[in-house]
């Protein structure tokens, strides 16, 4: 029978939202709540929202409607990026019951019990204290071999198109010793992949070190790489303005650090970058890539890009196209600009038509297919290490390489798909690559 002590979390958006949901699940279970897989059977349904792009926001509205339709007695909690926006509250009036920033999750049991709490009236120091407590909550990891570790929360960058500083507040970081301890515990427990997550990992700073020595992200990464054991380290997200030479040196210093860097460029035009408040130019970005490839020649570079930003001309878009050709990304997340309420860019005229945005996104994607295909073809005939993740609907194993490429794994003797006679999920396996597509590889398991 359904009770308010049962919960279901629906996560929308980025890795940071996944981390938030894992910590929220652990916290709720420590307070006596029990997870259920079907939102129709849950007493509490938490929609952990993302407001970075309009499609993600629209999905949150659709999910709220579905939950209310199929589970009319459930308490619906809107957490994440949309939880502070007054227009969202008005739109979901009568459907959602509680709006709660994720850093205030410690207040959720009281709210569900009917106690009043309004985070808008909290003093900033109280909000920051809650945020620090949230970062210290252990996770209920969804995977038995990949673990996300949040090293911080919030953002100080105020990119003109982005809601994150308003939704999550200013940057707060965990003590380095706590992060290293958590990583060491996870490796000892058998986790094969550690993912360090924050809105901007490479602005990390902990000033609590012995002797007053501060720990920046490069030092933190080096300490985690020194933990004994066979495991991979990934991190996300990185901002080009904070990509230091010290960090680049550390990236090249250890095979435990994955051979993959996600570095969002957003645009290849300097005037658009300035309007976005990104605080670097295209030449600086390309120089960073050159430095990274000097220490890791075959590293996979992935990125984010926005097309159709207010005022972007076809000529300016052409500079983004040129940057894509020059850099040769192995993957890119291409977004068509959508105005975000509360941001500086929201006041600008959204003067690139939807048709033109779609055309630019398609054009960039065609360039990406060529560069990604060229990058992947270098692995044909090579044997690579893959962290096997599971099976697809056809019963075929799949996993990821250190370079973050998805690999479909075939049976090495018969050529048929693996049939599950040997379970390899969560294991490092060797795979000989036989096919290379723009956004994926295929190969045979090597004994």
Residue pairs with C-beta under 8 A, 6 or more apart in sequence:
2 41
2 42
2 43
2 73
2 74
3 43
4 43
4 44
4 75
4 112
5 32
5 33
5 34
5 43
6 33
6 34
6 35
6 36
6 41
6 42
6 43
6 44
7 25
7 28
7 33
7 34
7 35
7 36
7 42
7 43
7 44
7 45
7 46
8 35
8 36
8 37
8 38
8 39
8 41
8 42
8 44
8 45
8 46
9 21
9 24
9 25
9 35
9 45
9 46
9 48
10 39
10 45
10 46
10 47
10 48
10 63
11 17
11 18
11 20
11 21
11 48
12 47
12 48
12 49
12 50
12 56
12 59
12 60
12 63
12 80
13 48
13 49
13 50
13 52
13 56
13 80
13 81
14 50
14 52
14 237
15 148
15 195
15 197
15 236
16 150
16 153
16 197
16 198
16 199
17 48
17 49
17 50
17 80
18 142
18 148
19 139
19 148
19 149
19 150
19 197
20 48
20 79
20 80
20 102
20 150
21 46
21 48
22 139
22 140
22 141
22 142
22 148
23 105
23 134
23 137
23 138
23 139
23 140
23 150
24 46
24 48
24 79
24 102
24 105
24 108
25 35
25 139
25 140
26 137
26 138
26 139
26 140
27 105
27 106
27 108
27 137
28 35
28 108
28 109
29 35
29 140
31 109
33 44
36 42
39 45
39 66
39 67
39 70
39 71
39 74
40 70
40 71
41 71
42 71
42 74
43 73
43 74
43 75
44 74
44 75
44 77
44 112
45 67
45 71
45 74
45 75
45 76
45 77
46 77
46 79
47 60
47 63
47 64
47 67
47 76
47 77
47 78
47 79
47 80
47 96
48 79
48 80
48 102
49 56
49 57
49 60
49 78
49 79
49 80
49 81
49 82
49 83
50 56
50 57
50 60
50 80
50 81
50 82
51 57
51 80
51 81
51 82
51 85
51 163
51 167
51 340
52 81
52 162
52 163
52 164
52 340
53 335
53 338
54 338
55 338
57 82
57 88
60 78
60 82
60 88
61 91
61 92
64 76
64 78
64 92
64 95
64 96
65 95
67 74
67 76
67 95
68 74
68 76
68 95
75 97
75 98
75 112
76 95
76 96
76 97
76 98
77 96
77 97
77 98
77 99
77 100
77 108
78 88
78 92
78 96
78 98
78 99
78 100
79 100
79 101
79 102
79 105
80 101
80 102
80 167
81 163
81 164
81 167
81 168
82 88
82 167
83 99
83 100
83 101
83 102
83 167
84 99
84 101
84 119
84 166
84 167
85 341
85 342
87 341
88 99
89 96
89 99
98 108
98 111
98 112
100 107
100 108
100 111
100 119
101 119
101 167
101 168
101 169
102 134
102 168
103 127
103 130
103 131
103 134
103 153
103 168
103 169
104 117
104 119
104 122
104 127
104 130
104 134
105 134
105 137
106 130
106 133
106 134
107 117
107 119
107 130
110 117
111 117
119 127
122 130
127 169
128 169
128 170
128 172
131 153
131 154
131 169
131 172
132 172
132 174
134 153
135 150
135 152
135 153
135 172
135 174
136 174
136 178
138 182
139 147
139 148
141 147
141 148
141 191
143 426
144 190
144 191
144 426
145 190
145 191
145 192
145 193
145 387
145 389
145 425
145 426
146 191
146 192
146 193
146 195
146 387
146 389
147 186
147 191
147 193
147 194
147 195
148 195
148 197
149 179
149 182
149 183
149 186
149 194
149 195
149 196
149 197
150 174
150 197
150 198
151 173
151 174
151 179
151 196
151 197
151 198
151 201
151 204
151 220
152 171
152 172
152 173
152 174
152 198
152 199
152 200
152 201
152 204
153 168
153 169
153 171
153 172
153 198
153 199
154 164
154 165
154 168
154 169
154 170
154 171
154 172
154 199
155 162
155 164
155 165
155 168
155 170
155 171
155 199
155 200
156 165
156 170
156 171
156 200
156 203
157 165
157 199
157 200
157 239
157 241
157 277
157 279
158 165
158 277
158 344
159 266
159 276
159 277
159 278
160 275
160 276
160 277
160 343
160 344
160 345
161 276
161 306
161 309
161 337
161 340
161 343
161 345
162 340
162 343
163 340
163 341
163 342
163 343
164 199
166 342
166 343
168 199
171 198
171 199
171 200
171 203
173 198
173 204
173 205
173 206
174 206
175 206
175 208
176 206
176 208
176 209
176 215
176 219
176 220
176 223
177 208
179 196
179 220
179 224
180 220
180 223
180 224
180 227
183 194
183 224
183 227
184 227
186 194
187 194
187 227
187 228
187 229
187 231
188 229
191 231
192 230
192 231
192 232
192 387
192 426
192 427
192 428
193 231
193 232
193 233
193 234
193 387
194 224
194 231
194 232
194 233
194 234
195 233
195 234
195 235
195 236
196 220
196 221
196 224
196 233
196 234
196 235
196 236
197 235
197 236
198 204
198 237
199 237
200 237
200 238
200 239
200 242
201 217
201 235
201 236
201 237
201 238
202 217
202 218
202 238
202 239
202 242
202 243
202 244
202 247
203 217
203 239
203 242
204 215
204 216
204 217
204 220
205 214
205 215
205 216
205 217
206 214
206 215
206 220
207 214
207 215
209 215
215 223
216 244
216 246
216 247
217 235
217 247
218 244
218 246
218 247
218 249
218 250
221 233
221 235
221 247
221 250
221 251
221 257
222 250
222 253
222 254
224 233
225 233
225 250
225 253
225 254
225 256
225 257
230 428
231 256
232 256
232 257
232 258
232 387
232 402
233 254
233 256
233 257
233 258
234 258
234 260
234 404
236 262
237 262
237 264
238 261
238 262
238 263
238 264
239 264
240 263
240 264
240 265
240 278
240 280
240 284
240 285
240 288
241 278
241 279
241 280
243 263
243 288
245 291
248 288
248 291
248 292
248 295
249 295
250 257
251 257
251 261
251 292
251 295
251 296
251 299
252 294
252 295
252 296
253 295
258 402
258 403
258 404
259 296
259 298
259 299
259 300
259 401
259 402
259 403
260 299
260 300
260 301
260 302
260 402
260 403
260 404
261 292
261 299
261 300
261 301
261 302
262 302
262 303
262 304
263 285
263 288
263 289
263 301
263 302
263 303
264 303
264 304
264 305
265 282
265 285
265 303
265 304
265 305
265 323
265 327
266 273
266 276
266 278
266 304
266 305
266 306
267 273
267 276
267 278
267 282
267 305
267 306
267 309
267 312
267 316
267 319
267 320
268 282
268 319
268 320
268 321
268 322
268 323
268 324
269 282
269 312
269 316
269 317
269 319
269 320
270 281
270 282
271 316
272 309
272 311
272 312
272 316
273 280
273 281
273 282
275 309
275 310
275 311
275 345
275 348
276 306
276 309
276 345
277 344
282 319
282 323
285 323
286 323
286 326
286 327
289 301
289 327
292 299
292 301
293 299
298 378
298 403
299 403
300 330
300 331
300 375
300 403
300 404
300 405
301 327
301 328
301 329
301 330
302 329
302 330
302 331
302 332
302 333
302 404
303 327
303 329
303 331
303 332
303 333
304 332
304 333
304 335
305 320
305 324
305 332
305 333
305 334
305 335
305 364
306 335
306 336
306 337
307 317
307 320
307 334
307 335
307 336
307 337
307 357
307 360
307 361
307 364
308 336
308 337
308 352
308 356
308 357
308 360
308 361
309 337
309 345
309 352
310 337
310 345
310 348
310 349
310 350
310 351
310 352
311 348
311 349
311 351
312 337
312 352
317 360
320 364
321 363
321 364
321 367
324 332
324 364
324 367
324 368
324 371
325 367
325 371
327 371
328 371
328 374
328 375
329 368
329 371
329 372
330 371
330 372
330 375
330 376
330 403
330 404
330 405
331 368
331 372
331 404
331 439
332 364
332 368
334 361
334 364
334 365
334 368
335 361
336 354
336 357
336 358
336 360
336 361
337 350
337 352
337 357
339 345
339 346
339 350
340 346
352 360
368 438
369 438
369 439
370 438
372 438
372 439
373 436
373 437
373 438
376 405
376 436
376 437
376 438
376 440
376 441
377 436
379 405
379 433
379 436
379 441
380 433
380 434
380 435
380 436
381 432
381 433
382 432
382 433
383 430
383 431
383 432
383 433
383 446
384 401
384 402
384 407
384 430
384 431
384 433
384 441
384 443
385 401
385 402
385 428
385 429
385 430
385 431
386 399
386 400
386 401
386 407
386 409
386 428
386 429
386 430
386 431
387 399
387 400
387 401
387 426
387 427
387 428
388 397
388 398
388 399
388 409
388 424
388 425
388 426
388 427
388 428
388 429
389 398
389 399
389 400
389 425
389 426
390 397
390 398
390 425
391 397
391 398
391 418
391 420
391 425
392 398
392 408
394 417
395 417
395 418
395 419
395 420
396 408
396 409
396 410
396 417
396 418
397 408
397 409
397 417
397 418
397 424
397 425
397 445
398 406
398 407
398 408
398 409
399 406
399 407
399 409
399 429
399 431
400 406
400 407
401 407
401 441
405 440
405 441
406 439
406 440
406 441
407 431
407 433
407 440
407 441
407 442
407 443
408 440
408 441
408 442
408 443
409 418
409 424
409 429
409 431
409 442
409 443
409 444
409 445
410 416
410 417
410 418
410 434
410 442
410 443
410 444
410 445
411 417
411 418
411 419
411 444
411 445
412 432
412 444
412 445
412 446
412 447
415 444
418 424
418 445
424 445
429 445
429 446
430 445
430 446
431 443
431 444
431 445
431 446
432 443
432 444
432 446
433 441
433 442
433 443
434 442
434 443
434 444
435 441
435 442
435 443
436 442
